[in-house]
Amino acid sequence: MIGEDGVLLNVVNDKKIIIPLHKPGLKEKYFFLISGLIVSIPITFFVNIFSNHLCFLLPVFYSELCAVGFFAPFIEEFSKAFPLFYRHGETEKSIFILGFLVGLGFGLTEFLIYVFGGTSVYIRLPGIFFHAASTSITAYGIATNRAIQFYLLATGLHLSYNFSVVMGDPFWLIVAYAFLILTYFLSWHLYHKTSERAAGSVQFS
């Protein structure tokens, strides 16, 4: 809850506890960017192993569709957003920015892993900012007490984008870029809806 002076208040046993609003500095922003870089490594390799084992009975195309098109979005979107649940006193805007940075770090590492593995730079390049945008969408949900709804929205966009890319033909690539642009736009739109109010707060009347 927010008091008249704009600080975050928590009520415990009918007593008001004041939690000063916190805006992350440059070092903290670097920390969240680096956390995204690091978490991408095990998650990316896990998804690849996952496709080889859990989906191994399927033909190669359907195995990739199973792992990358379906399971990866749920796993990746949760992993990227997880550190944001343990921030206290942040504003809506700062939570959104931290989510964007975690996603950006994740996207950068995933880009490097796939490119060094032989995937085309042009195919993987849009994914860098896609990860940043999708994580920021979940972050907006965390900031406004609607984490599940916006996590599912981000996952749905991610799933639709991955599915379209895996399908591969020109029509589905157009669909993929449509979801890519939609995700970018939604992130930009939600950023402009954030404020300097405390994340997850309710105003006192």
N, C-alpha and C positions, 0 to 999 in steps of 0.2 A: 504494500500500500504506500501511497505517497502523501506526505503531509503538506501543509501549506507552504513550507519553505523548500519543497522540492526534494527532500531527502527521503530515502527508502525507510519505511517503518515496518517492523515485524511485531505482531502482538503475541506475546507468550504469557499465559497465566494472567491475562488482563493487564499486562504491563507492556508499554511501547518500547521496543528496542530500536535504536537509531542505527541504520547502516548507511554510511556516506556513499553517495554515488561515485562510481569508479570508472574512469576512462583509461583504457589501456595505452601505455606509452609505446614508443618505437620498439623497445626490447621485447615487450610482451607480444607485439604484432609479429616480430621476427620469430618468436617462440612458436606461435600458432602456425605460421607458414612452414616452419621446420617440422612441426608435428605432422602436418599433412604430407610433407616429403617423406618422412620416415614411415608413417602408417601405410603408405601406398605400397611399399616393398612387400611386406608379408601378405597383404590382401590380394595384390595382383598375382603373386605366385600361388596363393591358396586357390584362387578362382581357376587358374590353369590346372592345378592338381585335381581340383574338384571335378573339372570337366573330364579328366582322364580316368577318374575312378568311379564317381557316382553315375556318370552318364556314359560309361564305357560300352554298354550294351548297344547303344545307339550308333547309327552311322555317323561319320565325322561331322557332316553338316548339322545334324540334329543334336549331336553332342555339344557343338559350339553354341547352338541356339538355346539349348538347355542351360548351359553354364553362363555364357556371356549375355545372352538375351534375356534370361529370366532371373537366375539366382544372383548374379553379380550386382544388379542395381539395389536389391534389398540389403545385401551385405555391405556394399561400398557406401551407400548413403547413411546407413546407421554408423559405420565406423568413422566416417568423416565428422559427423555431428556429435559423436559421443563426448568429446572434451568440453563442449559448450554447456552441457548440463551441470557442470561443476564450477560455473562462474557466478559470483555473487556481487550485487551492487552495480552491475553493468547497465548501461542504457540500452534501449532498443537498437539504436544505431550502432553502438559498439559491438553488441552481440552479432549483428548482421555483418559487420566488417570482419570480425574474427572468423565467422563462418566462411565468408568469401576467401579469406587468406588460407584457411585450412584446406578448402577445396582446390585453391590455386596450387598449393604445394603438392597435394595429391595428384592433380592433373599433370604437373611438371614431371614428377617422378615416373608416373605411368607412361607418359610420352617417351621419356628416355629409355625405359625398359623395352617398350615395343619397337621403337626405332632401332635400337641396337640389336633387337631380335630379328630385324629384317623388314618390319612393316614400313610402308611409305610414310614419309614425313607429312605429306599433304593429307593423308587419311587420319593421322593421329593429332594433327595440330588443333583442329577445332575442339577436341576433347579437353584441352587444357582449361579453357575458359568455361566449357560446359560444366566441368566438375566444380569450378568456383561458383558458377551461377546456381547450380542445383543445391549445393550445400548452403548457400545464402538463403535459399527458399526455406529449407528446414530451419535455419537459424531464425528467420522471421517468425516461424511458428513457435519456436522456443521463447522468443522475446515477447510474444503476445499470448502466451498460455494456450497455444493450439499446436503443440509439437506433433502429435500423431497425425492430424489432418495434413499439415504441410510436409511432414516426412513422407506420407503416402503420395502426396502430389509430386514431390521431387522424385520419388521412386518410380511413379507412373511415367513421368517425362523421360527419366533415364531408361526405363524398360522399353518405352516406345522408340526412343532413339537407337538403342542397341539392337533391338529387333529389326528395325529398318535397315541398319547398316549391315547386319549379318545376312539379310535377304539379298542385298548386293546388286540387284539389277537397277537400271536407270530410274524406273518409277519409284522404287523403294528408297533410293538415294535422295530423290527429291523430297520424299516424305521425311527422311532423316533430317535433312537440312531445315525443313519446316519446324520440326520439333526442336531443333537446335536454336533457331531464331526465336521460337516461342519461349524457350527457357531463358535465353538472354534477356528478352523483353520483360518477362515476368520478374526476373531478378532486379532489373532496373526500376520497374514499377514499384515493387515492394520496398526497395531502398528509399524511395521518395515518400513512402508511407511511414517510415520509422521516425522516431522523435528522440529527444534527449530525456524522455521519461525513463524511469527505472524499468528494466525488462521484467515482464510478468507482473506488473504492479496494477493495483486497483486504486483509483482516486478516492480520497476521503470526501464525503459530501459536507 
